[in-house]
């Protein structure tokens, strides 16, 4: 019933929960960030949704348990040998860091949360922290019920410190007690990236805690004298936002050299991508027999069987069978990111199918996303949503949703964008709270 109640709220609670003035204050909490909110509104009008997404507490608990189970599986020798055997040499270095801001993306429906993919450089955590702090109670009848929820962002006001501590843990994993002095946030043409505002939030998070911090294109980095340099600053650590996951492009050579020499702590890094975000791992995680052969316990196998949709490699040998079942499948490139070159099977043409066969793709059981009703220009509109769990070392730090129309998340949907996630208490607790306030549970 709890899942149904969260569903009821997603379908029936169409109030705006976003306090835009509060969001501006959160985004511009430092004088150096003045104007950031206005810039986002002008250049990224669909980055933030004005409404929250509701999850049942049981759904949240299942997501948390699934993440923890996957991290346990990833630590097994059998899994690591399989994942690393298909990865390039650069992914073989066990320098110690786990990888910051892992992103576990789920669709949530009547069958519970279903893992869609795992990302090593999941963007949006700091933006979503600001968004979550800019919410207001949407209606009086729900205010007491919602007061009982934990936005998971326990101690949400201090979540940036949690993020910073994560970077410090990465540093200690490779450098021990040596002092961390300088950090560079790296992406190709960073100012042109859609989530560039987050780079500024991240840079200020580091500056406020005493580090030298900058944002750079990898072409600005230089490998010399056994160290990585950004201008006149020797770089201790790189927060890596590149989608060249194995640093293979010529423009990334300096960063590649520094990483392989162990001279700079890079996070997230190629090994993390190979172990978690390579989409071929979804094939492994959905293979209960293989997991059992590696000694994965029955409880973890049951969790993954329920939460990881059946996934298989696309091969010429299986082409006819996959084409026949295409309407029940979703096709993704092994090395893809950002929903690029992904296809619903029921939308495929023969031309695209031939391209899929010529490429390197997986086929995943089609899992419908959740549904969220919003009001856009006075009109009630159905949007889809997925839920992203930002994690570190198997622990969830923050939940956020992305609401959208179309095949995949796109940040181009009026009324859509990032949404805060409200974890709804158990139904019995809500009934008690509302009874005490003289209110009733929504139909």
Secondary structure, 3 states (H helix, E strand, C coil): CHHHHHHHHHHHCCCCCECHHHHHHHHCCCHHHCCHHHHHHHHCCCCECCCCEEEEHHHHHHHHHHHHHHHHHHCCHHHHHHHHHCCCHHHHCCCCCCCCCEEEEEEEECCEEEEEEEECCCCCHHHHHHHHCCECCCCHHHHHHHHCCCCCCCCHHHHHHHHHHHHHHHHHHHHCCCCCCEEEEECCCHHHCCCHHHHHHHHHHHHCCCCEEEEECHHHEEEECCEEEECCEECCEEEECCCCCCCCCHHHHHHHHHHHCCCCEEECCHHHHHHHHCCHHHHHHCCHHHHHHCCCCHHHHHHHHHHECCEEECCHHHHHHHHHCHHHEEEEECCCCCCCCCEEHHHCCHHHHHHHHHCCEEEEECCCCEEEEEEECCEEEEEEEEEEEEEECCEEEEEEEEEECCCCCCCCCCCCEEEEEEEECCHHHHHHHHHHHCCCCCC
